[in-house]
Amino acid sequence: MDRIKGISAALLTPFNQDGELDFKALEEHCDFLIDKGIHSLYILGTTGESFLMSVEERQRFAKHVVDYVSGRVPVFMHIGDIPTRNAIEMLEFAKTIDVSGVGAITPFYYGMNQDELYTYYHDLSQAAGDQLDLYLYNLPGCTTNDLLPETIVELAKLDNIIGIKNSMDDMVRLCNLVDQTPDDFDVIQGSDILLSSGLLYGATGSVSGNSNVFPEFFVQLYDAYLDGDIKEVKRIQKIISEVAMVLKNGSNLAYFKRALEIRGLRPSYTRKPIKDLNKDQFSELEKSIKEIENKYL
């Protein structure tokens, strides 16, 4: 099985204005990311509006991505959900398509203690068996449930749990995870603001929402990191931080989708209740995107 290495784009899910899946926009976006050198795709996560989709829609979307990408880059699929049986249903489906691995966010909305979180991932691990490797995914700012390092250390003892996407703006937490987990356990940086810091401390890669719009900067930073060019890493990190600020760092996914339209891709839309940008917001975004293109590309 492949692992998440380098830059994995947390793929958007394009919808048309009626809120239906737009597969033509999806294909164009996949080509755009692959042509820019992105290392893998992570589908149906937070950036992919997974929880605004039915299980059946997620399955159709995942199969289309895998079939269309056709092995050009690895595809990792998010399967996390509440209840557990929905996550297992998605996991069983993942076994039928050519995904490189799966990830699962913690349960959300309902408060969970660490024993409940451990049991959730243990159940997914057992369901995955020896067919799929599983990444943990911690985003307590959205889920309200924080998967703590001591629980992660115990879960890392399970053979098919091979890493975690840590989406916290907390460098101390990331350092603790790198220090406390086995060397073959992947700690993936989920905060683009801390991308360079995470890589330099030992993160093995990034799952990035902002890379949907400007994948070239993320690939350039990772290449500079591999070359040991720390000065260049710092330079590009400043650009990425500027990009994240312009795109509201994923707090409103309409910014990602409209920014791609400004960059020349097919228009796509968010699904309600996420609202599209108004005219003033779009005009301001267009100005900022053009400035970034003119300054850095």
C-alpha positions as CSV (number, residue, x, y, z in Angstrom):
1,M,0.0,0.0,0.0
2,D,1.1,3.6,-0.6
3,R,1.6,6.1,2.2
4,I,0.9,9.8,2.2
5,K,4.2,11.4,1.3
6,G,4.8,14.9,0.1
7,I,1.8,17.1,-0.8
8,S,-1.7,15.5,-0.9
9,A,-4.4,17.8,-2.0
10,A,-7.6,17.6,0.1
11,L,-9.7,17.4,-3.0
12,L,-12.7,19.7,-3.4
13,T,-16.1,18.2,-4.4
14,P,-17.4,20.3,-7.3
15,F,-21.2,20.8,-7.4
16,N,-23.2,22.6,-10.1
17,Q,-25.6,25.5,-9.3
18,D,-28.3,23.0,-8.6
19,G,-26.2,21.3,-5.9
20,E,-25.5,18.1,-8.0
21,L,-22.1,16.5,-8.5
22,D,-20.3,18.1,-11.4
23,F,-18.0,15.3,-12.8
24,K,-16.7,17.5,-15.7
25,A,-15.4,20.1,-13.2
26,L,-14.0,17.2,-11.1
27,E,-12.0,15.8,-14.0
28,E,-10.6,19.2,-14.9
29,H,-9.6,19.9,-11.3
30,C,-7.9,16.5,-11.0
31,D,-5.9,17.2,-14.2
32,F,-4.9,20.6,-13.0
33,L,-3.6,19.2,-9.7
34,I,-1.7,16.3,-11.3
35,D,-0.2,18.6,-14.0
36,K,1.1,20.9,-11.3
37,G,2.9,18.0,-9.7
38,I,0.7,17.2,-6.7
39,H,1.8,13.9,-5.1
40,S,-1.6,12.4,-4.2
41,L,-5.2,13.2,-3.6
42,Y,-7.2,12.9,-0.4
43,I,-10.9,12.7,-1.2
44,L,-14.1,13.2,0.7
45,G,-12.6,14.9,3.7
46,T,-13.6,18.2,5.3
47,T,-12.6,20.2,2.3
48,G,-14.5,17.8,0.2
49,E,-17.8,18.6,1.9
50,S,-18.2,14.9,2.7
51,F,-20.8,15.5,5.4
52,L,-23.1,17.4,3.0
53,M,-23.3,14.3,0.9
54,S,-25.1,11.0,1.2
55,V,-23.2,7.7,1.5
56,E,-24.3,6.8,-2.1
57,E,-23.0,10.1,-3.4
58,R,-19.7,9.7,-1.7
59,Q,-19.3,6.3,-3.2
60,R,-20.1,7.5,-6.8
61,F,-17.7,10.4,-6.3
62,A,-14.9,8.1,-5.0
63,K,-15.2,5.6,-7.9
64,H,-15.2,8.4,-10.5
65,V,-12.0,9.9,-9.1
66,V,-10.2,6.6,-8.9
67,D,-11.3,5.6,-12.4
68,Y,-10.4,8.9,-13.9
69,V,-7.1,9.4,-12.2
70,S,-6.3,5.8,-13.3
71,G,-3.1,5.4,-11.2
72,R,-1.5,8.7,-12.2
73,V,-1.2,9.6,-8.4
74,P,-2.3,7.6,-5.3
75,V,-5.8,8.4,-4.1
76,F,-6.6,8.2,-0.4
77,M,-10.2,8.2,0.7
78,H,-11.8,9.6,3.8
79,I,-14.4,7.2,5.4
80,G,-15.0,8.7,8.8
81,D,-18.6,9.3,9.9
82,I,-21.1,8.9,12.7
83,P,-22.5,6.3,13.3
84,T,-19.6,3.8,13.2
85,R,-21.6,1.6,10.8
86,N,-21.6,4.4,8.1
87,A,-17.8,4.6,8.4
88,I,-17.6,0.8,8.0
89,E,-19.9,0.9,5.0
90,M,-17.6,3.4,3.4
91,L,-14.6,1.3,4.3
92,E,-16.1,-1.8,2.8
93,F,-16.8,0.1,-0.4
94,A,-13.2,1.4,-0.4
95,K,-12.0,-2.2,-0.6
96,T,-13.8,-2.5,-4.0
97,I,-12.0,0.3,-5.7
98,D,-8.3,1.0,-6.1
99,V,-7.7,3.4,-3.3
100,S,-4.2,3.6,-1.7
101,G,-5.5,3.8,1.9
102,V,-8.2,5.4,4.0
103,G,-8.5,8.0,6.7
104,A,-11.2,8.7,9.3
105,I,-11.9,11.8,11.3
106,T,-13.0,11.4,14.9
107,P,-16.7,11.2,15.6
108,F,-18.2,14.6,16.0
109,Y,-21.1,16.6,17.5
110,Y,-21.5,14.2,20.4
111,G,-18.8,14.5,23.1
112,M,-16.6,11.3,23.2
113,N,-14.1,10.3,25.8
114,Q,-10.8,8.7,24.9
115,D,-12.1,5.2,25.4
116,E,-14.9,5.8,23.0
117,L,-12.5,7.3,20.4
118,Y,-10.1,4.3,20.8
119,T,-13.0,1.9,20.3
120,Y,-14.2,3.7,17.2
121,Y,-10.8,3.4,15.5
122,H,-10.3,-0.2,16.8
123,D,-13.6,-1.2,15.1
124,L,-12.4,0.5,11.9
125,S,-9.0,-1.2,12.1
126,Q,-10.7,-4.6,12.5
127,A,-13.0,-3.9,9.5
128,A,-10.1,-2.8,7.4
129,G,-8.1,-6.0,8.1
130,D,-5.1,-6.6,6.0
131,Q,-6.7,-5.0,2.9
132,L,-6.4,-1.3,3.7
133,D,-4.2,0.9,5.9
134,L,-5.9,3.5,8.0
135,Y,-4.9,7.1,8.9
136,L,-6.3,8.7,12.0
137,Y,-7.6,12.3,11.5
138,N,-7.8,14.8,14.3
139,L,-9.6,18.2,13.8
140,P,-11.0,19.1,17.2
141,G,-11.7,22.7,16.1
142,C,-14.5,21.3,14.0
143,T,-15.4,18.0,15.7
144,T,-15.0,19.2,19.4
145,N,-13.5,15.7,20.1
146,D,-9.7,15.8,20.6
147,L,-7.8,12.6,20.0
148,L,-5.1,12.9,22.5
149,P,-1.4,11.7,22.1
150,E,-1.7,8.9,24.7
151,T,-4.6,7.4,22.7
152,I,-2.8,7.8,19.4
153,V,0.2,6.0,20.9
154,E,-2.0,3.0,21.8
155,L,-3.8,3.0,18.4
156,A,-0.3,3.1,16.6
157,K,0.2,-0.4,18.0
158,L,-2.4,-1.7,15.7
159,D,-0.8,-3.0,12.5
160,N,-2.9,-1.3,9.9
161,I,-3.1,2.1,11.6
162,I,-0.1,3.8,10.0
163,G,-0.4,7.5,10.7
164,I,-2.4,10.5,11.6
165,K,-3.5,13.7,9.8
166,N,-3.1,16.3,12.6
167,S,-5.1,19.4,11.6
168,M,-4.3,21.6,14.6
169,D,-2.5,25.0,14.6
170,D,-0.4,23.6,17.4
171,M,3.2,22.9,16.8
172,V,3.7,21.5,20.3
173,R,1.1,18.8,19.6
174,L,2.8,17.9,16.3
175,C,6.2,17.6,18.0
176,N,4.7,15.4,20.7
177,L,3.2,13.1,18.1
178,V,6.5,12.8,16.1
179,D,8.4,12.1,19.4
180,Q,6.0,9.7,21.0
181,T,4.9,7.5,18.0
182,P,7.0,4.8,16.3
183,D,9.4,5.8,13.5
184,D,7.2,4.1,10.9
185,F,4.0,6.0,12.0
186,D,3.3,8.9,9.7
187,V,2.5,12.3,11.2
188,I,0.8,14.3,8.5
189,Q,0.7,18.1,8.8
190,G,-2.9,19.4,8.2
191,S,-2.1,23.1,9.0
192,D,-0.7,24.9,5.9
193,I,0.5,27.8,8.1
194,L,2.8,25.3,9.9
195,L,3.8,23.2,6.8
196,S,7.5,24.1,6.8
197,S,7.8,23.8,10.6
198,G,6.1,20.4,10.5
199,L,8.2,19.0,7.7
200,L,11.4,20.2,9.4
201,Y,10.5,18.5,12.7
202,G,9.6,15.2,11.1
203,A,6.1,15.3,9.5
204,T,6.1,13.0,6.4
205,G,3.8,15.1,4.3
206,S,0.8,17.4,4.2
207,V,-2.9,17.0,3.4
208,S,-3.7,20.5,2.3
209,G,-6.9,22.4,1.4
210,N,-5.2,25.5,0.1
211,S,-3.2,23.4,-2.4
212,N,-6.3,23.0,-4.4
213,V,-5.9,26.5,-5.7
214,F,-2.1,27.0,-5.8
215,P,-0.6,23.5,-5.8
216,E,2.6,24.7,-7.4
217,F,3.7,26.6,-4.3
218,F,3.2,23.5,-2.1
219,V,5.1,21.3,-4.5
220,Q,7.9,23.9,-4.7
221,L,8.2,24.0,-0.9
222,Y,8.4,20.2,-0.6
223,D,11.0,20.0,-3.3
224,A,13.1,22.7,-1.5
225,Y,12.7,20.8,1.7
226,L,14.0,17.6,0.1
227,D,16.9,19.6,-1.4
228,G,17.8,21.0,2.1
229,D,17.3,24.5,0.9
230,I,15.9,26.0,4.1
231,K,16.1,29.6,2.8
232,E,13.8,28.6,-0.1
233,V,11.5,26.7,2.2
234,K,11.1,29.8,4.3
235,R,10.5,32.0,1.3
236,I,7.8,29.8,-0.1
237,Q,6.2,29.3,3.3
238,K,5.5,33.0,3.4
239,I,3.8,32.8,0.0
240,I,1.7,29.9,1.3
241,S,0.7,31.8,4.4
242,E,-0.4,34.7,2.1
243,V,-2.4,32.3,0.0
244,A,-4.1,30.9,3.1
245,M,-5.0,34.3,4.3
246,V,-6.6,35.3,1.0
247,L,-8.5,32.0,0.8
248,K,-9.7,32.3,4.4
249,N,-7.8,29.1,5.1
250,G,-10.7,27.0,4.2
251,S,-13.2,28.5,6.7
252,N,-15.6,29.1,3.7
253,L,-15.1,26.6,0.9
254,A,-16.7,29.0,-1.6
255,Y,-13.4,30.9,-1.6
256,F,-11.5,27.8,-2.9
257,K,-14.0,27.1,-5.6
258,R,-14.3,30.7,-6.8
259,A,-10.5,31.1,-6.7
260,L,-10.2,28.1,-9.0
261,E,-12.6,29.8,-11.4
262,I,-10.5,32.9,-11.3
263,R,-7.5,30.8,-12.1
264,G,-9.3,29.6,-15.3
265,L,-11.0,26.4,-14.3
266,R,-14.6,25.4,-14.8
267,P,-16.9,27.2,-12.2
268,S,-18.2,25.0,-9.4
269,Y,-20.2,25.7,-6.3
270,T,-20.6,24.7,-2.7
271,R,-23.6,22.8,-1.4
272,K,-26.1,24.5,0.9
273,P,-26.1,25.6,3.6
274,I,-22.6,26.9,2.6
275,K,-23.2,30.1,0.8
276,D,-21.5,31.4,-2.4
277,L,-19.6,34.6,-2.3
278,N,-21.4,37.9,-3.0
279,K,-20.2,40.3,-5.7
280,D,-18.0,42.3,-3.4
281,Q,-16.3,39.2,-1.9
282,F,-15.7,37.8,-5.3
283,S,-14.3,41.1,-6.6
284,E,-11.9,41.3,-3.7
285,L,-10.9,37.7,-4.1
286,E,-10.2,38.1,-7.8
287,K,-8.0,41.1,-7.1
288,S,-6.0,39.2,-4.5
289,I,-5.6,36.0,-6.7
290,K,-4.4,38.1,-9.7
291,E,-1.9,39.9,-7.4
292,I,-0.5,36.5,-6.2
293,E,-0.2,35.2,-9.8
294,N,1.5,38.4,-10.9
295,K,4.0,38.4,-8.0
296,Y,4.9,34.8,-7.8
297,L,4.0,32.9,-10.9
